[in-house]
């Protein structure tokens, strides 16, 4: 299972929480910013081990505007051609 954070800080927090709770089995990376989610996700099929991927979790922060942040991430996922929430 791959967890992709919006940025390095988001990914670091997720890694810390997993380590603190002894949760393993997840690969944690960051997309490099909300505007890069689309290209990051589009590139996943070219990566070694992609076919073994059992799940994908996309994480972003709300930046004081939860609805707008949600819509931005959903739009990036749609551009990448992956299932996305409305």
Buried (B, 14 or more C-beta within 10 A) or exposed (E): EBBBBBBEEBBEBBBEEBEEEEEEEEEBBBBBEBEBBBEBBBEBEEEEEEEEEEEBEBBBBEEEEEEEBBEBBBBBBBBBEBEBEE
